[in-house]
């Protein structure tokens, strides 16, 4: 288990940030950590598997590659899966699920491909375990097996994470279409908020919703491992050693730092819906960072800066499916509010927001995640950076605006 090939899938656009995160967590470098489209390959050990699951904020899962073969039909997939020593990873008493993804595969049915791989796994156990076969559980399996097909190759993986890594274990109160924790972490990584060697700058999310961005930031500030509140699939696998895992968790816990009593808040969050602010507070308590974040209700067009000096604003304003659940001044359930016009071509919210920022937030850097590529022109601001990121199936840009005092130009800026 000291020579494993791992693959950590991530959202498109996150690979550049995931690779250095993996290097920091594992201590690996060079050819042992290789960036690829859609994720990062790692030559690591079983210990690296556990460390990555516990500490990685940007990856979706930690997969172990068990087979790479060429194929032409489903029979080849059966043979490839039959050749894998599944019995060194789990027993037939554990349930399994097989999932297949493909790019330009010649096969007509991925469901049939998954069935053949499942049959191969079960038949191998039947032959080696005196007729005992693992059960299939498509909802809550003990073991998830992934197959990725290209035009002529099949890669088989065993998943060591279980639930996807964005499920940190603290977010129980949410609105509709909440931001995934992994995307919030990607926004923070792209902004460079935690890259400096000195003190962290103040962070403010004026549209914090259920608190995903600010809670991720607070855990980073406190050096709290993102997986510290949850369980992982590898804990059910045969290589797992409870005392080794306990030592890894204890080491992570020993590195947690807490703010000094009476120290001003470093991170601030506000939202027009007071109901969402209550959700964010409860989530922050579960995440262990309630004492690091100052929450408040209020309209983003009226809220003054939380501190006199500058800082970083990082926000994901409502769009698409999130529009329908936006409220007005904290009135839960009322959808026809100011935010309902955020993506309306006739709405002037972003123009008003830019005016408010230029008047009151000079010296701040503002980062906005949006699928609207024309946002800078709507705000009549020139972005200093634009970072491509994907929010699920939605292609977005993370725009940076360096705010200075002054009046908005009469003409819309070009981008």
C-alpha positions in Angstrom: 0.0 0.0 0.0 3.0 2.3 -0.2 2.9 2.5 -4.0 -0.6 3.6 -5.1 -1.7 5.6 -8.0 -4.4 8.1 -6.9 -6.7 10.4 -8.9 -8.4 13.4 -7.3 -11.1 14.7 -9.6 -12.1 18.3 -9.3 -14.3 20.9 -11.0 -13.1 22.4 -14.2 -10.8 25.3 -13.6 -9.7 24.1 -10.1 -6.8 21.9 -11.2 -4.2 24.8 -10.9 -5.1 25.2 -7.2 -5.6 21.5 -6.4 -2.1 20.5 -7.4 -0.3 22.7 -4.9 -2.8 21.8 -2.2 -2.0 18.1 -2.7 1.7 18.9 -2.5 1.3 20.8 0.7 -0.8 18.0 2.3 1.3 15.1 1.3 4.8 16.6 1.0 5.1 15.1 -2.5 6.4 17.0 -5.5 7.7 16.7 -9.0 6.4 13.8 -11.0 4.5 12.4 -8.0 1.9 15.1 -8.4 0.7 15.7 -12.0 -2.0 18.1 -13.0 -4.5 16.7 -15.6 -7.7 18.1 -17.1 -10.4 17.5 -14.5 -8.1 16.5 -11.6 -4.7 15.6 -10.3 -2.7 12.3 -10.4 -0.7 11.4 -7.3 1.8 8.7 -6.7 1.3 8.2 -3.0 0.8 5.8 -0.2 -2.1 4.6 2.0 -1.2 7.3 4.4 -1.5 9.8 1.7 -5.0 8.5 1.0 -6.0 9.3 4.5 -4.3 12.7 4.7 -5.9 13.8 1.4 -9.4 12.8 2.5 -9.0 14.6 5.8 -7.3 17.8 4.6 -8.2 18.4 0.9 -10.7 21.2 0.3 -10.7 21.3 -3.5 -11.0 17.7 -4.7 -14.3 15.9 -5.1 -13.0 12.4 -4.1 -9.8 10.4 -3.6 -9.8 7.5 -6.0 -7.2 4.7 -6.1 -6.5 3.4 -9.6 -6.5 -0.4 -9.7 -6.5 -1.2 -13.4 -5.8 0.4 -16.8 -6.5 -1.7 -19.9 -7.6 -1.5 -23.4 -11.1 -2.7 -24.4 -13.3 -3.2 -27.4 -16.5 -4.6 -25.9 -18.2 -5.5 -22.6 -16.4 -8.8 -22.5 -13.1 -7.0 -22.2 -14.5 -4.9 -19.3 -15.5 -8.2 -17.5 -12.0 -9.6 -18.0 -10.4 -6.4 -16.7 -12.5 -6.3 -13.6 -12.0 -10.0 -13.0 -8.2 -9.5 -12.9 -8.3 -7.0 -10.1 -7.6 -8.3 -6.6 -10.7 -6.8 -4.9 -10.3 -9.2 -2.0 -7.3 -7.2 -0.7 -9.6 -4.2 -0.3 -12.9 -5.4 1.1 -14.8 -8.6 1.9 -18.0 -10.1 0.3 -19.9 -9.0 3.5 -19.7 -5.4 2.2 -22.1 -3.9 -0.3 -20.9 -2.4 -3.6 -22.0 0.0 -6.3 -20.4 0.4 -9.8 -20.6 3.7 -11.7 -19.3 4.2 -15.2 -18.4 7.5 -16.9 -17.3 7.7 -20.5 -15.7 10.0 -23.1 -16.3 8.9 -26.7 -16.9 5.3 -25.8 -18.1 3.0 -28.6 -20.4 1.1 -26.2 -24.1 1.7 -26.6 -25.1 1.2 -22.9 -23.1 2.4 -19.9 -25.6 0.6 -17.7 -24.8 -2.7 -19.3 -21.1 -1.9 -19.0 -21.6 -1.3 -15.2 -23.5 -4.6 -15.0 -20.7 -6.5 -16.5 -18.1 -5.0 -14.2 -20.3 -5.7 -11.2 -20.7 -9.3 -12.4 -16.9 -9.7 -12.6 -16.4 -8.4 -9.1 -19.1 -10.7 -7.7 -17.9 -13.7 -9.6 -14.3 -13.2 -8.4 -15.5 -13.2 -4.8 -17.8 -16.2 -5.4 -14.8 -18.2 -6.7 -12.5 -17.1 -3.9 -14.9 -17.0 -1.0 -16.7 -20.3 -1.3 -19.7 -19.0 -3.2 -20.2 -15.8 -1.2 -20.9 -12.7 -3.3 -21.2 -9.1 -2.2 -24.6 -7.4 -2.3 -25.3 -4.4 -4.5 -26.5 -1.2 -2.7 -27.1 1.7 -5.1 -27.9 4.2 -2.3 -25.5 3.7 0.6 -22.8 1.2 -0.5 -19.8 0.3 1.6 -17.7 0.3 -1.6 -17.9 2.5 -4.6 -16.2 1.3 -7.8 -15.7 3.7 -10.7 -14.9 2.9 -14.3 -13.9 5.5 -16.8 -14.0 4.7 -20.5 -12.4 6.4 -23.3 -12.5 5.4 -27.0 -10.3 2.3 -26.3 -9.2 2.3 -22.6 -10.8 1.4 -19.3 -9.6 2.7 -15.9 -11.0 1.1 -12.8 -10.9 2.9 -9.4 -12.0 2.2 -5.9 -13.3 5.2 -4.1 -11.8 5.9 -0.6 -14.0 8.9 0.2 -17.6 7.6 0.3 -19.7 10.7 0.3 -18.2 13.4 -1.9 -15.7 15.6 -0.1 -17.7 18.7 -0.3 -19.9 17.2 2.3 -17.9 18.5 5.3 -20.4 17.4 7.9 -21.4 20.9 9.3 -23.9 22.2 6.8 -27.4 21.1 7.9 -29.2 24.4 7.4 -29.3 25.6 3.8 -31.4 27.6 1.3 -32.1 26.3 -2.2 -29.1 25.6 -4.6 -26.4 26.3 -2.0 -22.8 26.8 -3.0 -20.7 23.6 -2.6 -18.0 23.8 -0.1 -15.4 22.8 -2.7 -16.4 25.7 -4.9 -16.2 28.1 -2.0 -12.7 26.8 -1.3 -11.8 27.3 -4.9 -13.0 30.9 -4.8 -10.8 31.5 -1.8 -7.8 29.8 -3.4 -8.3 31.8 -6.6 -8.5 35.1 -4.7 -5.2 34.4 -2.9 -6.8 35.4 0.4 -4.7 33.0 2.5 -1.6 33.0 0.3 0.4 35.6 2.3 2.9 34.8 5.1 1.6 37.6 7.4 -1.8 38.2 9.0 -4.8 37.3 6.9 -6.8 40.3 5.6 -10.4 40.9 6.7 -12.8 38.9 4.6 -16.5 40.0 4.0 -19.3 38.2 2.1 -22.3 40.6 1.9 -24.5 37.9 0.3 -23.4 35.0 2.6 -26.5 32.9 2.4 -26.0 29.9 4.7 -22.4 30.9 5.2 -20.5 28.5 3.0 -17.7 31.0 1.9 -17.1 32.6 5.3 -17.2 29.2 7.1 -14.6 27.7 4.7 -12.5 30.8 5.2 -12.8 30.6 9.0 -11.7 26.9 9.0 -8.7 27.9 6.9 -7.9 30.7 9.3 -8.1 28.2 12.3 -6.3 25.4 10.4 -9.3 23.1 10.9 -9.2 20.1 8.6 -12.3 20.1 6.4 -12.9 16.4 6.9 -12.6 16.5 10.7 -16.4 16.1 11.3 -17.1 13.2 8.9 -16.4 9.6 8.1 -14.8 8.1 5.0 -15.2 4.9 3.0 -11.6 3.8 3.6 -12.5 3.2 7.3 -14.3 0.1 6.1 -11.5 -1.3 3.9 -9.1 -4.0 4.8 -5.9 -1.9 4.8 -7.5 0.4 7.4 -5.8 0.5 10.8 -7.8 2.4 13.5 -4.7 3.4 15.6 -3.0 4.9 12.6 -6.0 6.9 11.6 -6.5 8.1 15.2 -3.0 9.4 15.2 -3.5 11.3 11.9 -6.7 12.9 13.3 -5.0 13.8 16.6 -2.1 15.4 14.7 -4.6 17.5 12.7 -6.4 18.5 15.8 -3.2 19.6 17.5 -2.6 22.1 14.7 -5.9 23.9 15.2 -5.5 27.6 16.3 -8.1 29.7 18.0 -8.5 33.5 18.2 -7.4 35.2 21.3 -10.4 36.2 23.6 -11.6 39.7 22.8 -9.9 39.7 19.4 -11.9 41.5 16.7 -13.5 39.3 14.1 -11.5 38.5 11.1 -14.4 37.3 8.9 -17.8 38.9 8.3 -21.0 37.7 6.6 -24.3 39.4 6.0 -27.4 38.6 4.0 -30.7 40.4 3.2 -32.6 37.4 4.5 -32.3 37.2 8.3 -33.5 33.5 8.1 -30.3 32.7 6.1 -28.2 34.6 8.7 -29.6 32.3 11.4 -28.8 29.3 9.2 -25.2 30.6 8.7 -24.8 31.0 12.5 -25.9 27.5 13.2 -23.6 26.1 10.5 -20.7 28.0 11.9 -21.3 26.6 15.3 -21.2 23.1 14.0 -18.1 23.9 12.0 -16.4 25.1 15.2 -15.8 28.7 13.9 -18.7 30.7 15.4 -16.2 32.8 17.3 -14.3 33.7 14.2 -17.2 35.1 12.1 -19.4 38.1 12.8 -22.8 37.7 11.1 -25.5 40.3 10.6 -28.6 40.9 8.5 -28.9 43.7 5.9 -29.1 44.8 2.3 -25.8 44.6 0.3 -26.7 48.0 -1.1 -26.8 49.6 2.3 -24.3 47.7 4.4 -21.2 49.8 5.3 -17.8 48.2 5.5 -17.4 46.0 8.7 -13.9 47.6 9.4 -12.4 51.0 8.7 -9.4 49.7 6.8 -9.7 47.8 3.5 -10.1 44.1 3.0 -11.4 41.4 0.6 -15.0 40.9 -0.4 -15.9 37.5 -1.8 -19.5 36.8 -2.9 -21.7 34.6 -5.0 -24.8 36.6 -5.7 -28.0 34.7 -6.5 -28.6 33.7 -10.2 -30.6 31.1 -12.1 -32.4 28.7 -9.9 -31.3 30.7 -6.8 -33.3 33.8 -7.9 -36.6 32.3 -6.9 -35.7 31.9 -3.3 -34.3 35.4 -2.7 -36.1 37.5 -0.2 -36.5 41.2 0.7 -34.9 42.7 3.8 -35.1 39.4 5.5 -38.7 38.5 4.8 -38.6 34.8 4.3 -40.6 33.4 1.4 -41.0 36.7 -0.5 -39.4 36.2 -3.9 -40.2 39.4 -5.7 -37.4 41.4 -4.1 -34.4 43.4 -5.1 -32.3 40.3 -5.7 -34.9 39.0 -8.1 -33.6 41.6 -10.5 -29.9 40.7 -10.2 -29.8 38.8 -13.5 -32.6 40.8 -15.1 -31.3 42.8 -18.0 -33.6 45.7 -16.9 -32.5 45.6 -13.3 -30.0 48.1 -11.9 -28.8 46.2 -8.8 -25.2 45.8 -10.0 -24.9 49.4 -11.0 -26.2 50.5 -7.6 -23.9 48.0 -5.9 -20.9 49.4 -7.8 -21.9 52.9 -6.9 -22.2 51.9 -3.2 -18.8 50.2 -3.3 -17.0 53.2 -5.0 -18.5 55.5 -2.4 -17.9 53.5 0.7 -15.4 50.6 0.0 -12.3 52.4 -1.4 -9.2 50.2 -0.8 -11.2 46.9 -0.9 -10.7 44.1 -3.4 -14.1 42.6 -4.5 -14.4 39.2 -6.0 -17.8 38.1 -7.6 -18.6 34.7 -8.9 -21.2 34.9 -11.7 -22.2 33.2 -15.0 -22.8 36.7 -16.5 -19.7 37.5 -18.6 -21.0 41.0 -19.1 -21.1 41.8 -15.4 -18.2 44.3 -15.4 -20.0 46.4 -18.0 -23.2 46.2 -16.0 -21.3 47.4 -13.0 -19.4 50.0 -15.0 -16.1 48.7 -13.6 -13.0 47.3 -15.2 -12.0 43.9 -13.8 -8.4 43.3 -12.9 -8.7 39.5 -13.1 -11.2 37.0 -14.4 -10.9 33.3 -13.3 -12.9 30.6 -15.1 -14.7 28.3 -12.6 -17.7 25.9 -12.9 -20.6 25.9 -10.5 -21.8 22.4 -11.2 -22.9 22.5 -14.9 -22.9 26.3 -15.0 -19.8 28.0 -16.5 -18.9 31.0 -14.4 -16.2 33.7 -14.0 -14.7 34.9 -10.7 -14.2 38.7 -11.4 -11.8 40.8 -9.3 -12.5 44.5 -9.0 -10.0 46.8 -7.2 -12.1 49.5 -5.7 -11.1 53.1 -5.6 -13.1 56.2 -4.5 -14.8 58.2 -7.2 -17.9 58.5 -9.3 -19.0 56.1 -11.9 -18.4 57.0 -15.5 -21.4 58.0 -17.5 -20.6 55.5 -20.2 -20.5 51.8 -19.7 -16.9 50.4 -19.5 -15.9 47.9 -22.2 -14.5 44.5 -21.2 
